[in-house]
């Protein structure tokens, strides 16, 4: 049912059913543990003109409706009659901040005059108001909306403990800037007023004596807004200031009027060799001083700053290592409360001398840092620009005004990859060596070039994984997909029975590629397009699309000719492989294998990929794509390890499924000559082909995702980008691919990257296909979580609970964490504008659903099911 007013609409989700329209709480809804936005309620007589308007928008008939739902979620409700519901400008020093309408959360056990009074007070003030009936829904709503004011009913402990609710909210990080108001019962004239200390200890900021008058409630809320809320709003702006200081390349030190250190930024820590904890709270006099300063320099500085004057000049400081460095220092007194100097702000940068550079390099060799050396070198420690090799590629290409826009876009992608959040230690080493080449003699620079060449072609790329996002969807995805470690519970054994049946299902498989049924042949005419619909092929082939697509693709790439096998043998092999995919899996079935085969074939058709690989590489890639998930049980490696499965024991909890896929595929292939596609090739070629297939399938294991991406970027993308931007290079693809062919290791990296991108290309497919794949993988993860709970196993990805999971959030996390960087790198090499456009469109779709708090695959209005 649609409300007449566009401002009076609430979306209510009920399992798979979604209603649009007005929701009014009735007695039947008392047991619903959820957050409700009040609407269409009868205002008190003092509400004046709004009374008629409210009645018309909801009506008495709406009040009598009883919702038949088990869970309810409501959006923000803002009164259309409010004149204040707009942004305001607030000045904080030189900053001008935009303050949005205040949000208020009312936590009451039941609807009464007091809750109504606050509701209508919010309506009058133009605040966005939410109401929660239970402690759980109150915390959930606050974590979702981060309201500035929370009003908690403290009049009766019969329904819930108001102080416990307050403590649970205060335990969250966002509550730091929230004002919490306790509604306490009115005391009689002869009753002594109780102390507010218990309320303050629980986390309340104020108390409000019970008064259901809308005016009284309105006055209280407005006072809070103009007092605590506005002050907290200004304090929140400090986060932006401190972020700027943390990223500033100048060293910053702040002390109080007694010269006690209160803040130092990371640049200061790097310059002085101290960590923050060793400095904050100490007086400057406690720190070692350099003996290189003149005797009266400190007195001169103190004379200036005590008078409120700024001092700047050159000063020697002693680092933690004992070395003295020369700094250019500016000290500014800051006047505070009472017109007195309350703080001193010191800005320090290195005074450029050869001696300083030597000492800093020596100190960095002696001290153990965790990684940001190259970053610090690019800031205050360096006085000159780096060599071309270490400059951000985006800045190089921007200097060329006649460069095509396509090249510019591809190089900007490289700049993004260059600063990937997750970076292998070896990548940082390469950056340091690049920086060290500056001003080095030719012989040293050439030696370092040779070092870089060795580092880029050996197995030194194990990544250090950090948390990119605090979002639980991201954490669970990373943990579930990238952790292969054993977390077994004693007494819980999961025995995985392999599908070793070698006989294939009886399908109407054609004798030759020319005998394909017309309806299938018509679909396959479009198989070279990226927009090819694999689900239509799945439907017309009765969930066995791999044989048909495989025959078409293998014929196009001359696989039978290369293997010297008949088409009948190839067809029989495809049937056996497809028969060993589990059609019961919602995601890891033969349709997924066919989809990966299609993507691999598409990539092999791109000019630069085609020019970089040999025919053997192409055949290996197509076979690897076909077999890469054969006999997949629909469970992750972590699940199998935790369950103590037969496969996990066999493969020592290492790349369990990937090892099984390759081993089983070769067992099936060589079992019978009828479908042994390798029977007619010589031993040496077979060994080379087998090794390439195994390497590609093992590359699909997610624990080494960032290792493969980093190696590809450093060994393929960066050298090619440097070559293409070199003034002596013509930049032709032919020359680039010829150089790649000279290094077999580079061909291996390309094949790994290709199958990895093909394996997870779902977010780059057209939106309808992307949505279908998202639903399928989510269902498979939901089923795993269900089984883990049934068997008492550790839940690998807790966020994938079918009752609570937000599919849009999980897709956003997956794209942000795994897809974007990898496809930026692959696009920079293979040039894939169609894929990148789909990726951008699909990401917008998931963000839109997430912004609208929709947990399903589509908006309710878009879903006909």
N, C-alpha and C positions, 0 to 999 in steps of 0.2 A: 504494500500500500504506500502510495506516495503522498507526502505532506504537500499542502498548498504552498508552503513557504520554503524556499530553497535553503533557509537558515535553520530549518527544523528537521533535518534528516539524520538518522542514526542507522548505522549498519549493524545488524545482529547476526552472528554466525551460529548456526546450529548444526554441528557435525558437517554433513555435506550440503545442507540446505541453507540458503542465505536469504534473509528478508530485508527489504528496504522500507523505511517508514518510521513511524513514531513507536517508541517503546515506553510504556508507562508501567512502573512497578506496581504489582498487585500483591495481595497476600500470598498467592500461589508461588510467587517468586522469592519468598523469604529464604528458601533453602538454597538458592543459587549462589555459589561462591564466586562472584565476579564483580566487575566494575561497571557501574551504570551511569549514564549521563541523564540527569533529570530533564524531562521536557513535558510540555503540555500539562502543567500543574496549576491548580487554581491559586492565584496570587492572593495575598491578604488584602483587606480593604484599602490599605495605604498604598497599594501598588498603582492605583489610579488608572490612567488610560491603558496601561498594559494589560489590564485584566481581560478586557474584551478581546484583544488581539490574541492572547494565550488561549482563550477558550475556543476561538475560531480555528487556530492552528492545530489543536488537538481534539477538542470536543469532549463532552462527557462520555460519549460512546467509546472513545479510545481508552478511557480509564477502566472500563469494565472488561476489556479484553484480557485474557489470560494466556501468556505465551507458553507453548508446550515445548520447552527446550531444556537441555541439560547443561549448557554452557553459554555464556553471553559475553560479548565483547563490545564496547561502545566507543565511539569516537568523541572528540572534543565538541562541546556544545557552547556556542557563544551567542548571546542574545542579539537579535537583529535590532532591538530598540536601543542598544547601547550607543551612546555618542562618544564613549571613551575608548572603544575597542580599536585602537589604532596605535601605531608606533610613535614613540616620543624620543626626542634627542636629549641626551644627558652629557654634560661636559665634565671630564675628569682631567684636570690640568690641561695639557695641549691636545688630549684625545677627545674626540667627539664620538659618543657611543649611541647606538640605536637600541632602545628598550622596547621589547614587544609586549603585547597585553599580558598582564599578570595571570598566572594559572594557580588555581586553588584546588586542593584536594580535601573533601569532607569525609571523615571516617566516623560513621555512626552505625550503631547496631541495628537501628530501625528508623523509619521515617517518623518524625514528630515535628512539633512546632519549631523547635530549636534548629533542626536541620533545614526546615523550610525557610526559616529566617535567614540563615547564612546563604542558602541558595539564591533567594531574592536579593540579598545584599550584593552578591556577586553579579547578579543580573543588572542591578542599578549601577554598579561601579564599572561594568564592562569587562569583568574578569571572565576567563574561561574556567568553568567549574566542572569538577568530576566528583562523583560520590562512590565510596566503597563501603560495602556492608561487612566485610570480614577482614581480619588481619592479613590473610594471604593476598586477597585482592588489593588491599591498600598498598602493600609493598610492591606488588606487581605493577600497579598503576604508577606508583612513584618512579620506579626504575624505568618505566616507559616514557613518562612525560616530564619528570623532573620539575614538579610544581614548586613555585616560590613560597607559597603559604600552605601549611597543612593544619587543618582544624580537627582535633581528635576529641571525641566524646569521653570525658573522664567522670561522668556523673554516676555511673553504675557499673560495678565490676562483674555483674551477673552475666553479661553477654561477652565481653572480652576485657583483657587487661590493657588499659590505655598506655600504661608506662612501658609494658613489653613491646607494644607496637612502636612507640616512640624510640625505644632502644634499637629495635631492629632496623628502623629507618636511619637512625643516626650511625649505624654500623656501616652504611653504604657511603661511598665516596661523594656522590652528588649532593648529599644532605648537608655538606659543609656550608653551603650558601642558602639553606632553606630555613624559614622561620616556622616553628611548630607551636601552635596555640592549643592549650588545654581548656576545654569547657568544663568548669567545675560547678557543683550544685550551689545554689544560693543559700547563704547562711541566714539564720533568723537573727533578730535584733539582740536576743539575749545569748547568742552563741558566739564563742570566741573565734576569731578568724584564724584559720590554719596557716601553718608556715608554707612558704613556696619552695623551701629547700629541696624536699623530695621531688618536686616537679623539675627543678633545675638539674638535680642529679640524674634524673631519667633522660634529660635532653631537651625538655621543653624550654621555650624562650619566654613565653608569657602565659598568663592565665586569664580566662574570661568568665566572669560570673554569669551564670545561666540567665539569659534574657532573650526571649524569642522575638523581640521587637526588631523589625527589619532595619530601622534607623540605628539602633544600638549596634547591631551586627555590622552595618555599613560603616559606622564611625570607627569601629575597632579595626576593620580591614583596611580602611583608608589610612588610618594612623600607622598601621604596620607597613603599608606600601611606602609612605613618605618618610618613614623612619628606617627600620631594619632592612626592608627589601631594597630600597634605593642604595643604602650603604653597602649591602652585600653585592648588589649589581656592580657598583664601582670597584669593589674588591676583586670581583671575577676578572675584571680587565687586567689585573696584575699578571694573570697567567700569560697573556699575550706579551707583556713586557718582559717577563722572565724567559719566555721562549726566545724572544729576540736576543736577550743577553746570552743565553746558552749557545746560540748559533753565531754570535758575533765573533769575528776573528781577532778583535783586539782583546787583550786581557783586561778584565774588570775586577776590581776589588772594592768592597763597600765596608766601611768601619763606622762605629758609632762615635759620639763625641769624645769618648775616652780611648779611642783608637783600638777598640776590640773588633776583630774581624767578624763580620756578620754574613758576608756573602762573597764567593769567588766563582767566576764562570769557568767552563771547561778549558777555554783558551788560556786562562791564568794557570790552571793546574798543569797543562802541558808545558807552558813556558817555564814554570818554576820547579816542576818535578814532584810537587806535592799532590796528594789527593785531598778532596774537599774536607773530609773528616779530620785531617791533621791540622787544618787551619782555622776552621770556624770556632769561635769562642776564645781564641787566643789573642793576647795583646801583641801588637806589632813589635814591642820591645823584647818579647820572648823569642822572636825568630832571629836566626844568625844574620849578622850584618857583614857586608863586604868592607874590607879595609882599604878599598881603592877610592872611596869618597873623601873629599876634603873635610877637615875637622868641623868647619862651621856650616856645612851644607844642610844638615838636619835642622839646626837652629834657624837657618834662613827659611827653610820650608815651613817650619812651625810658626814663624813670625807672620808669614803671609796668610796661611790658612786660618789661623786663630782670629785674624781681623776680618775674615769672611772674603778674602781675596783668593782668586784662583792662582795656582802655581804650576808652571810647567818648565821642564828642563831635562837634562840628561842625568841619569842616576845609575849607580852600580848596585845590583842586587845579587844575593847569594842563593843559588839554587840548592835543592836538597842534597844534590851530589857533592856540594862544596865548591863548584865552579862559580866564578863571578861573571855575570853578563851585564852588558851595558844596555839600559833601557831609555826610551823617550817616555817620560811620565807627565801626565796632567792630573792634578789633584783639585777637585772642585768641592768647596763646602756647600752643604745643603741646609737651608734654614727650615726649621720645623716648628713644632708647638711652642708657643710663648715667644716667638720671634728669635729663638736661639738656634745656634748651629747644632743639629742633631746627628748629622751623618757627614762622612767624607767619601766621595766617589773618586777612585783612582783609575785612570785609563793608562794602560802600559803597552807599548809595542817595542819590538826589538830594534835597537839602534844598529843599523847595518854596518858591520865590520867583519873582516875575514876571521878575526879571532873569535867573534861570537858564533859564526857559522861552524867553525871547527869544534868549539866546545859543545854546541848543541848536537852536532852529529855524533860526537864522542859519547855524550850523555844518553842519546837514544840507543846507541849500541849497547851500553852497559845496563840500561834499565829495561825491565820487561813491561811492554805495553800490550794492550789487548786489541789494538787494531787501527786506530785513527791517525797513524803517523802521516800517511800521505795527505790526509785532510789538513792536518796542522801545517804541513809543509807548504800547502797552497795558500796559506793565510799569512799571518804576521811574521813567520819565520823566513820567508823567502822574499828577496828584494827584486828578483827578476822573473820574467816569464819562463815557463818550462819549454823544453823542446817540443817540436810538433807532435812527436809520437805520443806524448802523455797528455796532450790537450784534449778537452772534450770534443768529440767529433762534430757535434752540432755547431760549435763555434768555428770549426774549420770550414764547414760547408757554407756557413752564412757569409763568409768573406767572398764567396764566388757569386757575383750577381747574375752571371749567365747560366748558372746551374739549373737544370729542369726542376720543376716543383716536385716531381716524383722522387728524384734523387734526394731532394731536401727532406722530404717526408721520411724516406727510408733512413737517412742519416740521423734524423731526430729520434727515430726509434732506437738507433744505436746509442745515442746519448742516454736514453732512458735505461737501456740495458747496462751501460757502463756504471750506473749508480744503483744497481740492484740491491734490494734490502738484504737479501741473503747472499753472502759472498764467500767463496772459498778462501782460506788463508793464502793459498798460492796466488790467487788473483791480487791480493793485497801486496804480496811480495813483488809481483810483476810491476804494480804501480810504483812501488818504492824504487825499483831498479830504473824504471823510466825516468823518475824524478832525479835519480843520482847521475843520469847521463848528462844532465845540464852542466855545461862548462867543463866537461871531462875531456882529456886529450883524445885524439882520434883512436889511438890504439886501445884505450880503455873503453871508449864507446863501442868499438867493434867487438871487443870481448864480451861486453854486456849484451850486445845484440845476440851473440852466440848463446849466452846463458839463457836469454829469453826464449830462443828457439828450442833449446833443450827442455825448458820448463813447460812449454806449451805442447810438447809431444810425449810426455811421460805421465804416469798415473800419480799425480800429486794434487788431485782436485777434490779431495774429500771436504764437503762443506761443513761449516759450523752453523747449525740451525738455531735461530733465535725466534722469539715470539714476535711476529709481525703485527699481530692484532690481538687485542684482549677479547675479541668476539668469540664466544664458545663454539660457534659454527666453524670458524677457522681453526681453532685449537683442536677440535675433534677431528676435522678433516685431516689435518697434518698428523695428528697422533695415529689416527686409524690407517691412513694410507702410507705413511712413511716410517712408522715404527714396526720393526720386525722382531723385536725382542720377546722372549718368553715370559709370560706372567701367568703361569699355570696354577690352578687351585688343585690341591690334592684330592683325589677321589672323583674328579670330573674328567672323564676320558671321552673325547669325541672321536669316533671311528668313522673315517670318510671312506666309503666304499666306492672305488673307482669304477667308472663305466668302461669296462674293458671289452664290451661286446663288439667284435670286429665286423659283424654283419650289418650292412646298412639297411635303412628302412626302404620299403618298396614305394618309390615315388615314380611318377611318370617322367623319368629322366630321358632326354632325347638321345638317339644313337649318335648324332653329330650335332654340331652347333647350328646347322641349317634346319634341324628338325624341331627347333624350339616352338612351342605353341604360340599362335599369333598374338594372344593377349600379353604374353610374357615378352615376346620379341619386340612388340611395340614399346613396352616400357624400357627395354634394354637399348633401344635406339638413342636414348638420352643419357646413357651411362657415362659419357665423357664430360657431362656438365656437373659442376659442383652442386647444383640444386637438385640433383637426382634424388627422387623420393624412394628410399630403401624400404619404407613401410608398405608402400603399394606393392613392391615386389614380394615382400614377406607375405602379404595377404593372398596374392594370386598363386604363390608357390606352396601354400599351406605350411608356412613357417620354415621353409627350407630354401632360402634365396641364394645360399652360398654356391651351390652347384651351378646354377644358371649364370649368375654374375661371374663366377670363376671361369666358366668356359669362355664367356665373351672377352673378359679381360686378358686371360692367358693367351687366347688366340691373337689378340691385338698386339701383345708384346712378344709373340713367337716363342712361348715357353716350351711347347712340345718340340719345336725344331732344335732349340738349345739343348734340351735333355735327351733328344733322340728317342722319344717315346711316342706311342700312338695316342691319338685323341681318346680312344676307348680306355687306355690305361689312365690317362689324366682324369677322365670323367669318373672312373671307378674310384680313383684316389680322392677326388672331391667329395664323392658320396660317403666314403668311409670317414673322412675328417668331419663332415657335417653331422653324420650320425652320432659322433662322439661329443657334440655340443649338446648341452641340456636345454631342451625347448621349454622346460619348466621354469628356468631362470627368467626373471623379468628383464634383465639387462644383459648379462653375460651369456648370450646364446648365439646361434649362428647368424642371426641378423646383425648383431654387433660385429662379428667377424667379417661379414660381407660389407658392412659400412667402413670398417678399417681397410679392407682390401680396396674398396672404391676410392677412399681418400689417398691411399698409397699410390694407386694408379694415376690419380689426378696429379699428385706431386711429381711423379716420374715424367709426366708430360710437360712440365715447365722447363723452359730452355736451359736455365743454368743448372738445374738438377740433372737433366738429361745429359748435358755436356760434361758433367763432373763424374758420372758413373759409367762403368762398363756394362755389357750385356749380362754378365754373371751377377753383378750387383743388382740389376733390375729383377732378374729371376729370383734371387735370394730374398729381395724385399717383398715380392708378391707372395712367395711361399710363406715367409715369416708372418705376413699380415694374415694369411689364411689360417695358420695354425696357432696364432699367438695366445689364444685363450681356450684351446680345445680341452674339453672335460673340466671346465671351470665349475666349481660347486656352488657358486653364488655366495661365497663367504670370503673374507679378506685373509691375507697371510696371518695377521695378528690373531684372528679368530682361531685358525687352525693350530697355531702355536699354543695359544692359551688352552685349547681343548686337548692338547697332546695327540693330535691326529696322526694317523699312519704316515701321511705325507710329510708332516713336520718332523717326525722322527727320522724318516728316510733322508731328508735333505738338511738335517741339523738346524732347523729353524731359519735357514738362510735362503732367500728367494724361492720359497717353497713352491708356490704355484707356477712361477715362470720356469723353474727347472722341470716341473712336472709336465707342463705344456710341451716343451721341446722334446723331452725324453719319450713321452707317449706318442707324439707325432712321428718320430723316427721309428719307434716300435711298430706302430700301425703300418707305416709305409713299407718297411722291409719284411713284414710278416708274410706277405703273399706276393708273388710276381705279378698277379693280375692288377694290382694297384701300386706296384713299386715303380714310381716315376724315375728313380735314380739307377735302375738296373743296367742301363745302357751307356752310362758315362764312365770315363776312366777314373781310376782311384784318386789321382791328384786333384782333378777337377771336383770330384765328389767331396774330398776333404776340405777344399777351399770353400765350396758352396755350403757345406754343413756348418763350418765354423762361422760363416757370415750369418746364416739363419739363426744359429744359437745366440750369437752376439746381439742380434737385433731383438729377439724375443726377450732376452734377459734385460735389455735396455728399457723395457716397459715397466720394470719394477720401480715403484715410486720412491723407494728409499734412496735411490741415486739420482733422483730427478735433477736436483740443482747441480750435481757434479757434471752431468751430461750437458746441461744448458750452459754452465760456465765454461766448459771446455770448448763447446761450439763457438761461443762468443769470442773467446780469447784466441782460438786457433783458426777460425774461419772468418767471422765478421770483422774483427778489428784489423787483421792484416789486409783484408780485401778493401775495407773502407780507407785505410791508409794508402793503399795502392791506387784506388780510384781518385783520391783527392791529390795525389802527387802531381806536381806540374810536369813531370817527365813521362807520365803515364797517359796512354790514350783511353784507358778505362773500358776497353771492350770486354764483353762477357767471354768471348773466345779466349782471350789471354788469361782471364781470371780462372776459367775452368781448366785450362791447360796447366796452370800452376798447381791447382788442386790435385789434378791427376798425378802429378809428380810425387805426391806424398800420400801413400796408401792409408796412413793414419787419418788423414783428412777425409778420405772417402768413408772410412768407418764412422767418423763423427757425423757425417751427413746422413748416413743410413740410420744411425741411432736416432738422430733428431727427427728424421722423416717419420719413422714408425711411432715415435713418441707423440708427435703432433697428430698423426692419423688416429692414434688410439684414443685421444681425448679431444677430438675435433668437434664434439657435439655443440659447444657454445659458439662455434663459428659456422654452423649450419643455418639455413633459413629458419625463421622464428618458430614455425609450426613443428619442424623436426626437432629443434632445440628443446621445445617444451615437452615433446613426447619422450625424448631421451632423459630429460630431467626427472620426469615422473617415474620412469623405469628404474633409474639408478637409485632414486629415493626409496622406492618400494623394496628393492633388494637390501638396502641398508636397514630399512624398518624391520624386514623379516629377520635379519641377523640380530638386531637388538632384541627382538622378541625371543629368539632362540637362546641368546645369552642369558636373558632373565629366567627363562624356563630351566636351563641347565645349571644356573648358579655360577656362570662364568663371568669374568670381568667384562663389563660393557665397554667395548673399544671406542664407540662413538656415541656417547650418551645423548647428544643433541638430536640424533636420528631416532627419536621416539615418535611413533606415528600419531600420538595424541597431542604432542606439543611442538613438533618441528615446524619451522618456517622454511619451506623449500626455496623461496626467493633469497632468503639470507644465506642458505647453504650454497646456492649457485653463485651469488655475489662473492662469497669467500673463496670458492674454488677458482673463479675467474681471476680475482685479485691475486691470489697466492700462487697459483700454478700456471694459469693460461696466458695472462697478458705478457709477461716477460718472455716466455718461451715463443709465443707467436710473433712478438715483435722481432725476435732474433731470426726466426724462420722466414718471416716476411722480408726482412732486410736482405736475406740471401736469395730466396726463391721468387720474390715479388708476387704477393697474393692479395691484391686490393679487394677482391670479392669477399674473401674470408674476413679481412679486417673490418669491412663495412658491416657484415653480418654480426661480427663480435660486438661492435659498438652498438648496433640496434638492439641486440639481445640483452646486453648489459643494461641499457636504458629500460627495457621491459621489466627486468628483475628489480631494478632500483625503484621503478614506479610502483610495482606491487609492494615492495618493502616500505616505501614511504607511506603507502595507504594502509599499512599494517595488515596486509593480506598474506596469509600463510600458505595459500594454495598456489597452483600453477597459473591461474588466471584470475582476473577480477570476476566477481559474481555475474556481472552484466555480460561478460564475454564468454561465459561457460554455459553451453546448452545442455550439458549432462547433469 
